[in-house]
Amino acid sequence: MSVFIKPVFEGTVVFEGKELFKGQGAAKQWAQQVGNELGVPVEARKIGTGWALVGNLDGVETVWGIYGQRLKRISPSSSEG
């Protein structure tokens, strides 16, 4: 089963209209699963008050958040930190 169709039952926060992982630990676990499926390194990265998954696909930085309890590609936030 693809990691992209598995439900995400983790705590979330909304930052700049994007739903992100609330905790670093959960984000790291999902990053590992995404990386394994895609065959690329994926990391958990702090964006504002939450955590997103970030990896490089075909030379383009790709960021995933959550939408409707599923992973969803989002555009990177300009306010990282």
Secondary structure, DSSP 8 states (H G I E B T S, - for coil): --TTTS---S-EEEETTEEEES-HHHHHHHHHHHHHHHTS-EEEEEETTEEEEEEEETTEEEEEEEETTEEEEE---S---
